[in-house]
Amino acid sequence: MKIFSFLQLFFLILQALETDASYMVKPMGKKLLSKEHTLIELTGTDRPGLLSEVCAVLTDRSCNVVNAEIWAHNARAAAVIHITDQSTGTAIEDPDQLSLIQELLYNVLKDLGDYRTPTVSISSPEQIHTGRRLHQMMFAARDFERPVSDQNDDSVRPYVTVSDCPDRDYTVVTARSTDRPKLLFDTVCTLTDMQYLVFHGAVITDRDEAYQEYYIRHVDGFPMSSEAERQRVMECIQAAIERRASKGLHLELFTDDHFGLLSDITRTLRENGLCAKRAEISTKNGKAKHNFIVTDVSGNPVEPKTIYLIRQQMGQSVIQVKGNLSMSPKFPQQTPGSFLFRELFQMPQFPKFRAHQIPFMIYACSFADIAKSTEQIVP
């Protein structure tokens, strides 16, 4: 992390401590939704071609996708989509039209082989943070439950531990994973949404590796009391770290926007045997900038010849390959040992940390806000 980022982080932390949570949401600009749009939230079982089918329904009903973010993880998918009426360029207000769109999307998401019911919500936009909302939706869809085919493979998972700190009545959560933007945000907001308060925490980064440690209690003031609760927290933190770290090839598309563009793009990906694991859709001033992380339908790396064919169909200058993301990240395993803050509780003075070992010694009421503030300085 660069020095200027630490300076920005320092001032944002001070701002978070001096203001209430509602203030911290206001500067987030593009993260806030406009009342000129209609908001659609979807969750369901992930499968090849799902995004293409959703986009086809919206296009068929004359809906223009203005912005959207889609996540897929552990065979579950969630999407936050902002649409307008293609003819008016404003929010859709016809209740019959909205009801029909909801029914059609539900039918697309419905999977007769899955006991979990899909959800489709259409409403007027509220002031929400899209990333935070997607975490909540994926948690509600129980994406922390791993598919049977993946349950014996621990080599691709972040290493998370949950243990007791009885002398201080805390539960200690540690996580070791590949470092990436928004990692702190994803972890802390997940703990907050699970009704835990973070009293002490530390984040240590070294090259591309990150170590996180949090001393937490439940909102009732007590540490975790059962092995089942500890296991649940481990699974949910692993899922929170993995959701935004999708494996695959990063494709970026930049071109003039027009009605039906997204439907055309996703159909092309589907017809060439690609599956979108994440997507960020944005339009502004007649331009479209879309980002996709894709694999083949089996979750394997994309063949170069497939990308060549797609670029031939869509235009060499329209779609760019941003680099091959790691398809099988191996998160380092942590050996049992003393906790980072164990000595802190026994020492009369605050320990010294190096530049990349910055402790956050704050109360839990501000910790989630600080996590939000760090996301503002990382694209």
C-alpha contacts under 8 A as a table, 3 or more apart, distances in Angstrom:
res1	aa1	res2	aa2	distance
1	M	5	S	6.71
1	M	6	F	7.66
2	K	5	S	5.44
2	K	6	F	6.92
3	I	6	F	5.23
3	I	7	L	6.58
4	F	7	L	5.07
4	F	8	Q	6.22
5	S	8	Q	5.06
5	S	9	L	5.96
5	S	377	I	7.09
6	F	9	L	4.89
6	F	10	F	6.08
7	L	10	F	5.07
7	L	11	F	6.50
8	Q	11	F	5.39
8	Q	12	L	6.15
8	Q	377	I	7.26
9	L	12	L	5.05
9	L	13	I	6.06
9	L	373	S	7.60
9	L	374	T	6.19
9	L	377	I	7.61
10	F	13	I	5.20
10	F	14	L	6.40
11	F	14	L	5.06
11	F	15	Q	6.15
12	L	15	Q	4.91
12	L	16	A	6.09
12	L	370	I	7.23
12	L	373	S	5.95
12	L	374	T	7.36
13	I	16	A	4.98
13	I	17	L	6.24
13	I	370	I	5.70
13	I	373	S	7.23
14	L	17	L	5.17
14	L	18	E	6.20
15	Q	18	E	5.19
15	Q	19	T	6.11
16	A	19	T	5.46
16	A	20	D	7.04
16	A	21	A	7.44
16	A	24	M	6.81
16	A	366	S	6.54
16	A	369	D	6.09
16	A	370	I	5.89
16	A	373	S	7.42
17	L	20	D	7.65
17	L	366	S	6.23
19	T	23	Y	6.49
19	T	24	M	7.59
20	D	23	Y	5.77
20	D	24	M	7.11
21	A	24	M	5.33
21	A	25	V	7.02
21	A	366	S	7.53
21	A	369	D	6.07
22	S	25	V	5.58
22	S	26	K	7.06
23	Y	26	K	5.52
23	Y	27	P	7.81
24	M	27	P	6.67
24	M	28	M	7.94
24	M	369	D	6.66
24	M	372	K	7.59
24	M	373	S	7.07
25	V	28	M	5.89
25	V	129	H	7.89
26	K	29	G	7.18
26	K	32	L	7.96
28	M	31	K	5.41
28	M	32	L	6.58
28	M	376	Q	7.02
29	G	32	L	5.78
30	K	33	L	7.35
31	K	128	I	7.36
31	K	129	H	5.58
31	K	130	T	6.30
32	L	126	E	7.82
32	L	127	Q	5.44
32	L	128	I	6.13
32	L	129	H	6.51
33	L	37	H	7.66
33	L	125	P	5.69
33	L	126	E	6.30
33	L	127	Q	5.97
33	L	128	I	7.11
34	S	37	H	5.81
34	S	125	P	6.41
34	S	126	E	7.97
35	K	38	T	7.39
35	K	91	A	7.36
35	K	124	S	6.63
35	K	125	P	5.77
35	K	126	E	7.88
36	E	84	T	7.49
36	E	90	T	5.20
36	E	91	A	5.08
37	H	82	H	5.74
37	H	83	I	5.50
37	H	84	T	5.37
37	H	90	T	6.07
37	H	91	A	4.41
37	H	92	I	7.53
37	H	124	S	7.27
37	H	125	P	6.87
38	T	82	H	5.57
38	T	83	I	5.21
38	T	84	T	6.17
38	T	91	A	4.99
38	T	92	I	6.15
38	T	122	I	7.14
38	T	123	S	6.21
38	T	124	S	5.40
38	T	125	P	6.29
39	L	80	V	7.21
39	L	81	I	5.89
39	L	82	H	4.80
39	L	83	I	6.55
39	L	121	S	7.98
39	L	122	I	5.65
39	L	123	S	5.31
39	L	124	S	5.74
39	L	125	P	5.35
40	I	79	A	7.84
40	I	80	V	5.89
40	I	81	I	5.04
40	I	82	H	6.32
40	I	83	I	7.66
40	I	120	V	7.13
40	I	121	S	5.62
40	I	122	I	4.59
40	I	123	S	6.66
41	E	78	A	7.43
41	E	79	A	5.68
41	E	80	V	4.75
41	E	81	I	6.38
41	E	119	T	7.75
41	E	120	V	5.81
41	E	121	S	5.07
41	E	122	I	6.56
42	L	77	A	7.89
42	L	78	A	5.41
42	L	79	A	5.10
42	L	80	V	6.70
42	L	118	P	7.47
42	L	119	T	5.59
42	L	120	V	4.77
42	L	121	S	6.57
43	T	76	R	7.29
43	T	77	A	5.52
43	T	78	A	4.33
43	T	79	A	6.60
43	T	109	L	7.75
43	T	118	P	5.50
43	T	119	T	5.23
43	T	120	V	6.86
43	T	137	M	7.04
43	T	138	M	7.48
43	T	141	A	6.84
44	G	76	R	5.85
44	G	77	A	5.44
44	G	78	A	6.70
44	G	109	L	5.57
44	G	110	K	7.21
44	G	116	R	7.81
44	G	117	T	7.12
44	G	118	P	4.40
44	G	119	T	6.63
44	G	141	A	7.50
45	T	75	A	5.85
45	T	76	R	4.63
45	T	77	A	5.89
45	T	109	L	6.85
45	T	110	K	7.76
45	T	111	D	6.81
45	T	114	D	7.48
45	T	118	P	7.30
46	D	50	L	6.79
46	D	72	A	6.57
46	D	73	H	7.97
46	D	75	A	4.93
46	D	76	R	4.86
46	D	77	A	5.06
47	R	50	L	5.73
47	R	75	A	7.32
47	R	275	C	7.98
48	P	270	R	7.31
48	P	274	L	7.55
48	P	275	C	5.35
48	P	276	A	7.93
48	P	297	V	5.86
49	G	52	S	5.21
49	G	53	E	6.30
49	G	266	T	7.95
49	G	267	R	7.82
49	G	270	R	5.44
49	G	275	C	6.50
50	L	53	E	5.19
50	L	54	V	6.31
50	L	108	V	7.64
50	L	109	L	7.64
51	L	54	V	5.13
51	L	55	C	6.19
51	L	266	T	6.75
51	L	276	A	7.40
52	S	55	C	5.18
52	S	56	A	6.09
52	S	263	S	6.27
52	S	266	T	4.77
52	S	267	R	5.36
52	S	270	R	6.91
53	E	56	A	5.00
53	E	57	V	6.32
53	E	108	V	6.89
54	V	57	V	5.29
54	V	58	L	6.47
54	V	105	L	6.51
54	V	108	V	6.92
55	C	58	L	5.15
55	C	59	T	6.13
55	C	262	L	6.77
55	C	263	S	5.02
55	C	266	T	7.55
56	A	59	T	5.14
56	A	60	D	6.02
56	A	263	S	5.53
57	V	60	D	5.11
57	V	61	R	6.29
57	V	101	I	7.63
57	V	104	L	7.01
57	V	105	L	7.02
58	L	61	R	5.19
58	L	62	S	6.39
58	L	63	C	5.00
58	L	64	N	7.22
58	L	65	V	7.88
58	L	101	I	7.41
59	T	62	S	5.05
59	T	63	C	5.35
59	T	64	N	6.76
59	T	259	F	7.83
59	T	260	G	5.85
59	T	263	S	6.85
60	D	63	C	7.45
61	R	101	I	7.17
62	S	85	D	6.33
62	S	86	Q	5.34
62	S	87	S	7.59
63	C	83	I	6.07
63	C	84	T	5.74
63	C	85	D	5.12
63	C	86	Q	5.43
64	N	83	I	5.34
64	N	84	T	5.22
64	N	85	D	6.18
64	N	86	Q	5.35
64	N	89	G	7.98
64	N	259	F	6.29
64	N	260	G	7.30
65	V	68	A	7.15
65	V	81	I	7.00
65	V	82	H	6.01
65	V	83	I	4.52
65	V	84	T	6.69
65	V	262	L	7.64
66	V	81	I	7.81
66	V	82	H	5.62
66	V	83	I	5.44
66	V	84	T	7.00
66	V	281	I	7.54
66	V	282	S	6.19
66	V	283	T	5.61
67	N	81	I	6.08
67	N	82	H	5.24
67	N	83	I	7.25
67	N	280	E	7.70
67	N	281	I	5.09
67	N	282	S	4.51
67	N	283	T	6.35
68	A	79	A	7.10
68	A	80	V	5.57
68	A	81	I	4.24
68	A	82	H	6.00
68	A	279	A	7.72
68	A	280	E	5.90
68	A	281	I	4.80
68	A	282	S	6.67
69	E	79	A	5.72
69	E	80	V	5.49
69	E	81	I	6.56
69	E	130	T	7.66
69	E	278	R	7.58
69	E	279	A	5.61
69	E	280	E	4.58
69	E	281	I	6.13
70	I	77	A	7.31
70	I	78	A	5.80
70	I	79	A	4.30
70	I	80	V	6.57
70	I	277	K	7.86
70	I	278	R	5.41
70	I	279	A	5.03
70	I	280	E	6.57
71	W	77	A	5.68
71	W	78	A	5.39
71	W	79	A	6.38
71	W	134	L	7.54
71	W	243	R	6.93
71	W	244	R	7.57
71	W	277	K	6.24
71	W	278	R	4.73
71	W	279	A	6.82
72	A	75	A	6.82
72	A	76	R	5.62
72	A	77	A	4.23
72	A	78	A	6.47
72	A	243	R	7.14
72	A	276	A	7.98
72	A	277	K	5.07
72	A	278	R	6.15
73	H	76	R	5.35
73	H	77	A	6.40
73	H	143	D	6.44
73	H	239	A	7.96
73	H	242	E	7.66
73	H	243	R	5.83
73	H	246	S	7.77
73	H	277	K	7.45
74	N	143	D	5.61
74	N	144	F	7.20
74	N	145	E	7.23
74	N	146	R	5.70
74	N	147	P	6.26
75	A	143	D	7.31
75	A	147	P	7.00
76	R	138	M	7.37
76	R	141	A	7.10
76	R	143	D	5.78
77	A	138	M	7.31
78	A	134	L	6.60
78	A	137	M	6.63
78	A	138	M	6.31
79	A	134	L	7.10
80	V	130	T	7.04
80	V	134	L	7.22
83	I	91	A	7.04
84	T	88	T	7.68
84	T	89	G	5.43
84	T	90	T	4.99
84	T	91	A	4.81
84	T	92	I	6.09
85	D	88	T	5.50
85	D	89	G	5.27
85	D	90	T	5.63
85	D	91	A	6.01
85	D	92	I	5.44
86	Q	89	G	5.50
86	Q	90	T	7.95
86	Q	259	F	7.43
92	I	97	Q	7.87
92	I	98	L	7.27
93	E	97	Q	7.98
93	E	98	L	7.47
94	D	97	Q	5.32
94	D	98	L	6.31
95	P	98	L	5.03
95	P	99	S	6.00
96	D	99	S	5.08
96	D	100	L	6.18
97	Q	100	L	5.19
97	Q	101	I	6.22
98	L	101	I	5.13
98	L	102	Q	6.16
98	L	122	I	7.31
99	S	102	Q	5.12
99	S	103	E	6.25
100	L	103	E	5.10
100	L	104	L	6.16
101	I	104	L	5.20
101	I	105	L	6.12
102	Q	105	L	5.28
102	Q	106	Y	6.12
102	Q	120	V	6.25
102	Q	121	S	7.30
102	Q	122	I	7.07
103	E	106	Y	5.12
103	E	107	N	6.33
104	L	107	N	5.18
104	L	108	V	6.42
105	L	108	V	5.04
105	L	109	L	6.27
105	L	120	V	7.06
106	Y	109	L	5.13
106	Y	110	K	5.97
106	Y	118	P	6.85
106	Y	119	T	7.06
106	Y	120	V	6.20
107	N	110	K	5.17
109	L	118	P	6.10
110	K	117	T	7.19
110	K	118	P	6.13
111	D	114	D	5.52
112	L	115	Y	7.52
114	D	117	T	7.63
116	R	141	A	7.91
128	I	132	R	7.77
128	I	133	R	6.95
129	H	132	R	5.33
129	H	133	R	6.08
130	T	133	R	5.07
130	T	134	L	6.16
131	G	134	L	5.16
131	G	135	H	6.38
132	R	135	H	5.23
132	R	136	Q	6.44
132	R	186	D	7.75
132	R	189	C	7.07
133	R	136	Q	5.04
133	R	137	M	6.16
134	L	137	M	4.98
134	L	138	M	6.04
135	H	138	M	5.23
135	H	139	F	6.07
135	H	186	D	7.78
135	H	190	T	7.15
135	H	240	A	7.06
136	Q	139	F	5.10
136	Q	140	A	6.15
136	Q	190	T	7.84
136	Q	193	D	7.29
137	M	140	A	5.06
137	M	141	A	6.15
138	M	141	A	4.89
138	M	142	R	6.26
138	M	143	D	5.67
139	F	142	R	4.99
139	F	143	D	6.03
139	F	144	F	6.95
139	F	236	C	7.60
140	A	143	D	7.84
142	R	145	E	5.87
143	D	146	R	7.04
143	D	239	A	7.08
144	F	235	E	5.61
144	F	236	C	5.42
144	F	238	Q	7.61
144	F	239	A	5.29
145	E	235	E	7.52
146	R	150	D	6.35
146	R	151	Q	6.15
147	P	150	D	5.52
147	P	151	Q	6.52
148	V	151	Q	5.34
149	S	152	N	7.42
150	D	153	D	5.47
151	Q	154	D	7.52
153	D	156	V	6.92
154	D	157	R	5.50
155	S	329	P	7.79
155	S	330	K	5.56
155	S	331	F	6.88
156	V	328	S	5.97
156	V	329	P	5.44
156	V	330	K	5.12
156	V	331	F	6.41
157	R	238	Q	6.91
157	R	242	E	7.68
157	R	329	P	7.86
157	R	330	K	7.17
157	R	331	F	6.23
158	P	175	A	6.80
158	P	176	R	5.90
158	P	177	S	4.87
158	P	178	T	7.80
158	P	238	Q	5.82
158	P	241	I	7.28
158	P	242	E	7.63
158	P	331	F	5.38
158	P	332	P	7.83
159	Y	175	A	5.62
159	Y	176	R	5.17
159	Y	177	S	6.55
159	Y	238	Q	7.55
159	Y	331	F	6.54
159	Y	332	P	7.07
159	Y	333	Q	6.04
159	Y	334	Q	7.04
160	V	173	V	7.22
160	V	174	T	5.57
160	V	175	A	4.35
160	V	176	R	6.48
160	V	234	M	5.82
160	V	237	I	7.33
160	V	238	Q	6.74
161	T	172	V	7.93
161	T	173	V	5.75
161	T	174	T	5.26
161	T	175	A	6.57
161	T	234	M	6.48
162	V	171	T	6.93
162	V	172	V	5.68
162	V	173	V	4.62
162	V	174	T	6.63
162	V	230	R	5.91
162	V	231	Q	7.81
162	V	233	V	7.58
162	V	234	M	6.57
163	S	171	T	5.83
163	S	172	V	5.30
163	S	173	V	6.70
163	S	230	R	7.68
164	D	169	D	7.70
164	D	170	Y	6.38
164	D	171	T	4.72
164	D	172	V	5.94
164	D	223	P	7.83
164	D	224	M	7.89
165	C	168	R	5.86
165	C	169	D	5.95
165	C	170	Y	5.13
165	C	171	T	5.69
165	C	172	V	6.43
166	P	169	D	4.85
166	P	170	Y	6.53
169	D	217	R	7.93
169	D	222	F	7.12
169	D	223	P	6.06
170	Y	215	Y	5.76
170	Y	216	I	5.59
170	Y	217	R	5.79
170	Y	222	F	7.59
170	Y	223	P	5.25
171	T	215	Y	5.72
171	T	216	I	5.30
171	T	217	R	6.23
171	T	223	P	5.27
171	T	224	M	6.22
172	V	213	E	7.04
172	V	214	Y	5.71
172	V	215	Y	4.72
172	V	216	I	6.35
173	V	213	E	5.69
173	V	214	Y	5.19
173	V	215	Y	6.53
173	V	216	I	7.53
174	T	211	Y	7.28
174	T	212	Q	5.47
174	T	213	E	4.36
174	T	214	Y	6.43
175	A	211	Y	5.78
175	A	212	Q	5.11
175	A	213	E	6.57
175	A	237	I	7.94
176	R	209	E	7.43
176	R	210	A	5.77
176	R	211	Y	4.56
176	R	212	Q	6.45
176	R	331	F	6.98
176	R	332	P	6.90
176	R	333	Q	7.56
176	R	334	Q	7.30
177	S	209	E	5.99
177	S	210	A	5.50
177	S	211	Y	6.70
177	S	241	I	7.96
177	S	331	F	5.27
177	S	332	P	6.96
178	T	208	D	5.71
178	T	209	E	4.54
178	T	210	A	5.75
178	T	329	P	7.96
178	T	331	F	6.50
179	D	183	L	7.03
179	D	205	T	6.99
179	D	207	R	7.94
179	D	208	D	5.03
179	D	209	E	4.78
179	D	210	A	4.74
180	R	183	L	5.88
180	R	208	D	7.56
181	P	375	E	7.68
181	P	378	V	6.05
181	P	379	P	7.37
182	K	185	F	5.13
182	K	186	D	6.17
182	K	374	T	7.45
182	K	375	E	5.52
182	K	378	V	6.93
183	L	186	D	5.23
183	L	187	T	6.33
183	L	241	I	6.67
184	L	187	T	5.34
184	L	188	V	6.07
184	L	203	V	7.94
184	L	371	A	5.94
184	L	374	T	7.76
185	F	188	V	5.53
185	F	189	C	5.90
185	F	368	A	7.59
185	F	371	A	4.48
185	F	372	K	5.88
185	F	374	T	7.12
185	F	375	E	6.39
186	D	189	C	5.57
186	D	190	T	6.19
186	D	240	A	5.88
186	D	241	I	6.54
187	T	190	T	5.28
187	T	191	L	6.42
187	T	237	I	6.32
187	T	240	A	6.16
187	T	241	I	6.67
188	V	191	L	5.12
188	V	192	T	6.17
188	V	198	V	7.97
188	V	367	F	7.48
188	V	368	A	5.99
188	V	371	A	6.53
189	C	192	T	4.93
189	C	193	D	6.03
189	C	368	A	5.86
189	C	371	A	7.33
190	T	193	D	5.06
190	T	194	M	6.19
190	T	236	C	7.60
190	T	237	I	7.04
190	T	240	A	6.72
191	L	194	M	5.10
191	L	195	Q	6.58
191	L	196	Y	5.48
191	L	197	L	7.43
191	L	198	V	7.90
191	L	237	I	7.73
192	T	195	Q	5.17
192	T	196	Y	5.26
192	T	197	L	6.42
192	T	198	V	7.95
192	T	368	A	6.88
193	D	196	Y	7.43
195	Q	218	H	6.07
195	Q	219	V	5.74
196	Y	216	I	6.34
196	Y	217	R	5.59
196	Y	218	H	4.34
196	Y	219	V	5.46
197	L	216	I	5.43
197	L	217	R	5.41
197	L	218	H	5.98
197	L	219	V	5.98
197	L	364	A	5.08
197	L	365	C	7.48
198	V	201	G	7.10
198	V	214	Y	6.40
198	V	215	Y	5.91
198	V	216	I	4.53
198	V	217	R	6.85
198	V	363	Y	6.99
198	V	364	A	4.61
198	V	367	F	6.74
199	F	214	Y	7.50
199	F	215	Y	5.72
199	F	216	I	5.75
199	F	217	R	7.75
199	F	361	M	7.33
199	F	362	I	6.42
199	F	363	Y	5.22
199	F	364	A	5.17
200	H	214	Y	5.76
200	H	215	Y	5.09
200	H	216	I	7.29
200	H	360	F	6.47
200	H	361	M	5.28
200	H	362	I	6.43
200	H	363	Y	7.39
200	H	364	A	7.97
201	G	212	Q	7.43
201	G	213	E	5.42
201	G	214	Y	4.27
201	G	215	Y	6.17
201	G	359	P	6.25
201	G	360	F	5.38
201	G	361	M	6.55
202	A	212	Q	5.79
202	A	213	E	5.25
202	A	214	Y	6.62
202	A	340	L	7.97
202	A	357	Q	7.38
202	A	358	I	6.42
202	A	359	P	4.48
202	A	360	F	5.75
203	V	210	A	7.08
203	V	211	Y	5.73
203	V	212	Q	4.57
203	V	213	E	6.55
203	V	357	Q	6.50
203	V	358	I	6.38
203	V	359	P	6.65
204	I	210	A	5.72
204	I	211	Y	5.05
204	I	212	Q	6.45
204	I	356	H	5.91
204	I	357	Q	4.82
204	I	358	I	6.86
205	T	208	D	7.20
205	T	209	E	5.69
205	T	210	A	4.40
205	T	211	Y	6.28
205	T	356	H	5.94
205	T	357	Q	7.15
206	D	209	E	5.29
206	D	210	A	6.45
206	D	356	H	7.30
213	E	340	L	7.54
216	I	223	P	7.00
217	R	220	D	7.70
217	R	221	G	5.72
217	R	222	F	5.37
217	R	223	P	4.56
217	R	224	M	7.07
218	H	221	G	5.45
218	H	222	F	5.45
218	H	223	P	5.90
218	H	224	M	7.07
219	V	222	F	7.41
224	M	229	E	6.60
224	M	230	R	6.79
225	S	229	E	7.24
226	S	229	E	5.35
226	S	230	R	6.54
227	E	230	R	5.05
227	E	231	Q	6.15
228	A	231	Q	5.12
228	A	232	R	6.18
229	E	232	R	5.05
229	E	233	V	6.29
230	R	233	V	5.23
230	R	234	M	6.26
231	Q	234	M	5.11
231	Q	235	E	6.25
232	R	235	E	5.21
232	R	236	C	6.16
233	V	236	C	5.08
233	V	237	I	6.07
234	M	237	I	5.36
234	M	238	Q	6.19
235	E	238	Q	5.18
235	E	239	A	6.19
236	C	239	A	5.01
236	C	240	A	6.10
237	I	240	A	4.97
237	I	241	I	6.26
238	Q	241	I	5.32
238	Q	242	E	6.20
239	A	242	E	5.05
239	A	243	R	5.99
240	A	243	R	5.59
240	A	244	R	7.62
241	I	244	R	6.64
241	I	245	A	6.89
242	E	245	A	4.98
242	E	246	S	6.61
243	R	246	S	6.21
244	R	278	R	7.93
246	S	277	K	6.40
246	S	278	R	6.89
246	S	293	I	7.14
247	K	277	K	7.68
247	K	293	I	7.42
247	K	294	V	7.82
247	K	295	T	7.60
247	K	325	L	6.14
247	K	326	S	6.10
247	K	327	M	4.93
247	K	328	S	7.33
248	G	277	K	7.58
248	G	293	I	5.44
248	G	294	V	5.02
248	G	295	T	5.11
248	G	299	G	7.97
248	G	300	N	7.85
248	G	301	P	6.31
248	G	302	V	7.62
248	G	324	N	6.75
248	G	325	L	5.47
248	G	326	S	6.97
248	G	327	M	5.95
249	L	292	F	7.93
249	L	293	I	5.25
249	L	294	V	5.22
249	L	295	T	6.51
249	L	301	P	7.25
249	L	302	V	6.92
249	L	321	V	7.47
249	L	322	K	7.61
249	L	323	G	6.49
249	L	324	N	4.90
249	L	325	L	5.64
250	H	291	N	7.09
250	H	292	F	5.76
250	H	293	I	4.50
250	H	294	V	6.61
250	H	321	V	6.05
250	H	322	K	5.27
250	H	323	G	6.05
250	H	324	N	6.61
250	H	325	L	7.00
251	L	291	N	5.74
251	L	292	F	5.15
251	L	293	I	6.22
251	L	294	V	7.58
251	L	319	I	6.70
251	L	320	Q	5.73
251	L	321	V	4.79
251	L	322	K	5.85
252	E	289	K	7.26
252	E	290	H	5.86
252	E	291	N	4.55
252	E	292	F	6.47
252	E	319	I	5.63
252	E	320	Q	5.19
252	E	321	V	6.42
252	E	322	K	6.74
253	L	288	A	7.59
253	L	289	K	5.63
253	L	290	H	5.08
253	L	291	N	6.29
253	L	318	V	5.58
253	L	319	I	4.36
253	L	320	Q	6.34
254	F	287	K	7.29
254	F	288	A	5.65
254	F	289	K	4.59
254	F	290	H	6.58
254	F	318	V	5.52
254	F	319	I	6.60
255	T	287	K	5.91
255	T	288	A	5.50
255	T	289	K	6.88
255	T	318	V	5.82
256	D	286	G	6.04
256	D	287	K	4.58
256	D	288	A	5.87
257	D	261	L	6.69
257	D	283	T	7.08
257	D	286	G	5.25
257	D	287	K	4.80
257	D	288	A	4.91
258	H	261	L	5.63
258	H	286	G	7.62
260	G	263	S	5.24
260	G	264	D	6.30
261	L	264	D	5.13
261	L	265	I	6.24
262	L	265	I	5.06
262	L	266	T	6.13
263	S	266	T	5.37
263	S	267	R	6.02
264	D	267	R	5.20
264	D	268	T	6.20
265	I	268	T	5.17
265	I	269	L	6.38
266	T	269	L	5.05
266	T	270	R	6.18
267	R	270	R	5.04
267	R	271	E	6.05
268	T	271	E	5.15
268	T	272	N	6.26
268	T	310	I	7.20
269	L	272	N	5.28
269	L	273	G	6.49
269	L	274	L	5.15
269	L	275	C	7.05
269	L	310	I	7.45
270	R	273	G	5.15
270	R	274	L	5.29
270	R	275	C	6.55
271	E	274	L	7.48
272	N	306	T	6.75
272	N	310	I	7.37
273	G	296	D	5.81
273	G	297	V	6.06
274	L	294	V	6.19
274	L	295	T	5.65
274	L	296	D	4.50
274	L	297	V	5.77
274	L	302	V	7.63
275	C	294	V	5.39
275	C	295	T	5.43
275	C	296	D	5.67
275	C	297	V	5.48
275	C	299	G	7.83
276	A	279	A	6.75
276	A	292	F	6.25
276	A	293	I	5.71
276	A	294	V	4.47
276	A	295	T	6.73
277	K	292	F	7.49
277	K	293	I	5.57
277	K	294	V	5.64
277	K	295	T	7.30
278	R	292	F	5.75
278	R	293	I	5.17
278	R	294	V	7.31
279	A	290	H	7.27
279	A	291	N	5.52
279	A	292	F	4.47
279	A	293	I	6.45
280	E	290	H	5.75
280	E	291	N	5.13
280	E	292	F	6.64
281	I	288	A	7.74
281	I	289	K	6.51
281	I	290	H	4.60
281	I	291	N	6.53
282	S	288	A	5.98
282	S	289	K	5.44
282	S	290	H	6.02
283	T	286	G	6.81
283	T	287	K	5.59
283	T	288	A	4.44
283	T	289	K	6.19
284	K	287	K	5.35
284	K	288	A	6.60
294	V	302	V	7.52
295	T	298	S	7.49
295	T	299	G	5.17
295	T	300	N	5.64
295	T	301	P	5.45
295	T	302	V	5.46
296	D	299	G	5.31
296	D	300	N	5.44
296	D	301	P	6.36
296	D	302	V	5.64
297	V	300	N	7.41
300	N	327	M	7.55
301	P	327	M	6.79
302	V	306	T	6.88
302	V	307	I	7.50
303	E	306	T	5.38
303	E	307	I	6.92
304	P	307	I	5.27
304	P	308	Y	6.30
305	K	308	Y	4.91
305	K	309	L	6.27
306	T	309	L	5.19
306	T	310	I	6.31
307	I	310	I	5.06
307	I	311	R	6.12
308	Y	311	R	5.24
308	Y	312	Q	6.17
309	L	312	Q	5.01
309	L	313	Q	6.29
310	I	313	Q	5.10
310	I	314	M	6.07
311	R	314	M	5.13
311	R	315	G	5.13
311	R	316	Q	5.01
311	R	318	V	7.72
311	R	319	I	6.35
312	Q	315	G	5.46
312	Q	316	Q	6.28
314	M	318	V	6.62
314	M	319	I	7.16
315	G	318	V	5.18
315	G	319	I	6.74
316	Q	319	I	6.16
316	Q	320	Q	7.56
317	S	320	Q	7.07
326	S	329	P	5.71
338	S	342	R	6.62
339	F	342	R	5.18
339	F	343	E	7.97
340	L	343	E	7.17
340	L	344	L	7.83
341	F	344	L	4.84
341	F	345	F	6.60
342	R	345	F	5.76
342	R	346	Q	7.03
343	E	346	Q	5.13
343	E	347	M	6.15
344	L	347	M	5.33
344	L	348	P	7.98
344	L	349	Q	7.83
344	L	350	F	6.68
344	L	351	P	6.61
347	M	350	F	7.20
347	M	351	P	7.96
353	F	356	H	7.76
353	F	357	Q	5.29
353	F	358	I	6.44
353	F	359	P	7.77
354	R	357	Q	5.13
354	R	358	I	7.24
355	A	358	I	6.48
362	I	366	S	7.07
362	I	367	F	6.75
363	Y	366	S	5.98
363	Y	367	F	6.53
364	A	367	F	4.94
364	A	368	A	7.25
365	C	368	A	7.10
365	C	369	D	7.90
366	S	369	D	5.19
366	S	370	I	6.27
367	F	370	I	5.10
367	F	371	A	6.32
368	A	371	A	5.01
368	A	372	K	6.32
369	D	372	K	4.98
369	D	373	S	6.18
370	I	373	S	4.86
370	I	374	T	6.23
371	A	374	T	5.27
371	A	375	E	6.62
372	K	375	E	5.26
372	K	376	Q	6.92
373	S	376	Q	5.38
373	S	377	I	7.36
374	T	377	I	5.68
374	T	378	V	6.92
375	E	378	V	5.32
375	E	379	P	7.50
376	Q	379	P	7.24
